Amino acid sequence: MMQAKLTFLGTGTSLGVPIVGCSCNVCTSPDSKDKRLRASALVEYGGLRILIDAGPDFRYQMLRQNVCALDAIFLTHNHKDHTGGIDDVRALNYIARQAVAIWCEEPVYKSLKQSYGYIFSDIKYPGAPEVNIHLIDERPFIIYPGHSDKVLDWVHDVGYRYRLADGSLVPTGEPVAIAEKADDAGYSGLCKGLGGDGVEIIPIRGLHDKMPVLGFRFGNIAYITDMSSLPHSELNKLKGLEHVSLNTVSYKPHHSHFSLDEALELAGRIGARNTWLTHLSHTFPRHSEFEEQLALMCLQKGIKNKVRPAWDGLEIVG
């Protein structure tokens, strides 16, 4: 199985930590592990560099991690703390001279068209972001490394155009494609390379309150955020993991996220060697105290594998 590397770019809630105007013990912590940007992750897998979610902190996260190019952006759902940075892909268009590939479900695509109408209009504002949409669902799909052979050329006061082999320039348009599905008839719960350049990605279906959302599995790592329930049928996709991330925002029950007890119960059912909690709010204690608290709670609940709070910049390999 191919090795995957995941870097947590943001591990906070939609408000981040610290929260503007808050002077609580966590928001005033001097520990860098208590400084949490909005939830996002960078995955390196099978020759691909994939961003999961591009929220309002996208620009700073790319600069902080020194990311100069992406093969794809996967969107888990359409809330602004996960899509609010899409406009900043303009920098990647300019540097790489390529449209950015966005992989998402159809409702997310429709929401992007409403929020970012200038990206998808027939006559684009010069300098609007250039994206290619790939529609996915909860079925495994195939993604291929390597950029498109279509090169973006900037035309002054006009915007981006594709330059053809004969030197002529054509409008970029609004390409939308259906992702190529993997043959999962005999699915064993493991991601695999598909020969040549193709790489299989395993989406994980969950609900964010009543909203369908996706997590993703890459090799022995699965990234799950913004869920309040996970169907039992999806657990088969999470067998044999080295690492899994789960979201929790509070000790108390929450309508659209796992409570801490729910996240711990799910961690026990999944059975990954390492569970990393993300989308954390300032209602939890400071990182060091929370880490000790989790160890005690796992001991009391009989959870044998490690459960710890993730932090911005944490790198995991599986």
Secondary structure by P-SEA (a helix, b strand, c coil): cbbbbbbbcccccccccccccccccccccccccccccccccccccccbbbbcccccaaaaaaaaaccccccbbbbcccccccccccccaaaaaaaccbbbbbbbcaaaaaaaaaacccccccccccccccbbbbbbcccccccccccccbbbbbcccccbbbbccccbbbbbcbbbbccccccccccccbbbbccccbbbbbbbbbbcccbbbbbbbcccbbbbccccccccccccccccccbbbbbbcccccccccccaaaaaaaaaaacccbbbbcccccccccaaaaaaaaaaaaaaacccbbbbbbcccccccc
